[in-house]
Amino acid sequence: MLKPILEVDQVQFQYREKCILSGTTFSVYEGEIVALIGLSGSGKTTLFRLIMGLLEPEKGAIRVGEGITYMRQNDLLLPWRTVIKNLLLFTELGKERNSKENWPEKALALLKEMGLVGYENAFPHELSCGMRQRVALARVLLQDHPLFLLDEPFASLDVVIREQLYSLLRNIRNSRKKTIVLVTHDFRDALALADRICILSEGKIVKSYCLPEKIRGNPQEYTPLIEEIRQILTESYELQLSG
C-alpha cells in the first residue's frame, strides 16, 4: 500500500475570529497530482501556508514527508539578477552554500529541459510571462524536494502557454517521480493535470473525484463533472453571501 507523502488531519484554523478551515482532512500519495478547487476566500492559500509550516493549526495535525517546495502565482524573479542567478539564489543561502553539488551545471540542464537554452544570462524583463513561469518552475525543480505546492501558477497565462506547462508538469511528475498539489479556481487546470480533484468549501473538503486518464482531452467525458463541481461551488458562494 502506498504511503501518504502529505496528511492533513482534521485541521482547524481561525483568523480574527473568522473560521477559515474547519476539520479539513485529506491525504496525498507519492506520485499523485492533486488539485484543490475552491472559491476565493475558501482557505486554499491558508491551507498551503499551514502545510509549509508558516502558520500553525489551532486543532488537528499536518504530517509531511521529506521536503516541500512552494511555487506562487507570481514568479518572484529578482529583476536585477539574470535567469541563471535567479535559479542559483537558494544555493547562496543555508546548507546549500557548502554543498559540493555542481549547481550551475544542474541549473543549465534544467533550463534546457524547460526549453530555455540561450536565456541563462537574460534578465526577467526580457522574458515573456510563460518563459518567466518556466524559470520559476526550474527554480523549484533545482531544489529537488519530493512535494511541490503550486498556488494558482497559471492564472496570468494564456491558453497556449497553459497547455505547454500542463504537458511539462505531467512529464516532470512521470520522469522525476514528484508529487504535486495544485491550488486553483479554474476547472481547466484541474482537469488537464490532476489525478484527483478535491473541492474545498466552508473550510473543509466536501467532495473528491478520481480522474481516469481517458478523461483528458475529451470534453464529452468531463462536461458532467464540470457541471457537478460548478453546482457545488455555486452553493458555496450562496452560503458565503447568506453568512
N, C-alpha and C positions, 0 to 999 in steps of 0.2 A: 504493500500500500504506500502511495506517495505521501511524503511528509510535508505539511504546510511550511512555506517559507515566510508566511505572514499570517498571524492570527489576531483578529480584533474581537474581543470577547466582552459583550455587554457594556460597551463604553458609554459613559455619560459625561457631558461637558456643558457648562453654562458660561455665558458671558454677560456681565451686567444684569444678572438675574433672568436673562433670557435663555431658555433651553435650546442649545444648538444640536446636540446629539443625545439621544435617549435610548440606551440599550442597543447601540449599533453592534452588530455581530456578523462577521464573515471571515472566511479563510481564503488564502490564495496559495496555490500549489506550484511547485517548481516547474518552470517552462510554460506556465499559463500567461495569456494576455487577458486581463480582466478590466472591463470598462465600468466605471461608476457614473451613472447618469442622474442628474438632478437639476432642479431649477436653481437660479441664482439665490443665494441665501439658504440653501438646503443643508449646508455644512460640509460640502465636498473639500474645500481648501482647508477648513479647520481640521478635518479628519486627516489630511495629509500632514499637517503640522504636528498633530499628535503622533502619527506613525514615525515622523522624523525625530521625535523627541524634543521639539521646540516648545510644545505645550504638554502639560500633564493632565491625564484624565481624572475627573473627580471620583468616578467609580469605574470598575471594570479593569481590564488588562489588555495590553498590546504586546505581542511576542513577535520579534523579528529575527531573521536568520543572521547571516554573517555581515551584511552591509547594504546600505541604501544609497542611491544617487537620485537627486531630485532635479527635474527639468521644468522650468516655469514657462508660461506663455511668452513672456519677454525673454529674448535670448541672453540678455545681461552681458553682452560682449563689451569689454572696455574699449572705448573709441580710440584711445591713444596707443593701444597695443595691436600688433599685427595678428593675423589669424593664428599662426603657429605660437605666438607668445600668449595669446588668449588660451589656447589649449594647454600650454605648459604652466599656466599660473599656479595651479594647485601643487605642482612639483616644487615650487619655491617655498611652500608652507609645510609645517608639521613634519611627520616622519619621512615623507617622500623626498625631503631635501637631502637626506643622507642615503637615499636608496641608490643601489648600483644599476638600476634599470636604465636602459638606453631610451629615455623618454622622447627625445626628438625623433629618433628613428620610428618609434611606435606611433607618434603623432602624425608623421608624414605618411605612414602606411594607412592610418585611418582616414586621412584626407583623400588619399587615392580611392579608398573604399567608398567614400561619400561623393566621389565624382568631382573633387575639388583640387585636382593636380594643377599646379601653377599658381594657386591662390594663397600659398602659405605666407607670403610677405605682403598680401593685401591688407588694407585696413577695413574695419566693418562698414564704413560709409561707402565703400566701393563695391559692396556685395548687394545682391537682391535679397528680399525677405526670405525666400526659400533657401538661398545659399547660407544666410545667417543662421537659419534653423538647423541646417545640416552641420554647420560648425559647432553649434551648441550641442547637437547630438553626438558629434565626435568627441567633444569635451567630456560628456557623460560616459561614453564608452572607454575613454582613456583611463578613467578611474577604476573601471573593471569591477564594480560591485555586482552581485548577482541579482539585485532587485532594483528596478527602475520605477520611479514615480513620475508620471508625466501629467502636468497640470495645464489643461487646455493648450497643448502645444501647436495646434493647427488653426487656432481661432482667427488669426490675421492673414491666413494664406488662401490663395485662390484654389479652384477645384483641381487644376492640373498639378500644381505643386503638392497639394494634399495627397493626391493619388500616388505620386512618386514617393512621398515619405511613408505612406501606408506600406507600400511594397518593401521599402528599405527596412522598416521596423520589423516586418514579419521575417525578412531574411536574417536580420540580426538575431531575432529570437531563435530561429532554427539553427543558425550556424554557430552562435555563441552561447546557446543554452541559457539565455537570460529570461527573467520573469518580469512582466510589465504590468503595472497598474496605471490605468489611464482615467483621468477625470475629464468629463466633457458634458456639454448640454446638447451636443449635435449628434443626432442618430447616425449620420453618415460615418463619423469617426468610429463609433462603437461597432456598427455592422461591418465595416471594412476590415477591422483589426481584431476584434475580441473573440475569444473562445467562450467567454461568459460575460453577460451583462447583469449588473446589479442596479436596481432603482433605489435611490436614496430620497426619502420623503418623510417629513415630520421627524427628522433626526434619526431615522433608522432605515435599514434595508427592508423594503416592503415586498420586493419581488426579485427573483433571479432567473435568468434564462441561459441555457447552454445553447451555443450556436454551432450546428454542424457545418463543416467546410463547404458543403454544396450550396449553402445559402448565399455565399458571396457571389456578387455579380449577377444575381438572379432576382430582380425586383418582385416577380410573382411569388417567390418564396418568402420574402421578408415584409411585404406590404401589410399582411395581417398583424405581424409582430409590431410594426411601427404604429399601427392604429391602437393596439393594446397599450403600448408604452405611452403614447400621446394621451390616452384616456386617463391613465394613472397620474400623469403629470398635470393634466387639466384639473383633476380632482384635488391634487396637492395645492395647486395655485388658488383654487376656490377656498380651500381651507385657510390658506395664508391670508386671503382677503377678509374672511369672516372672523379670523382671530385677531 
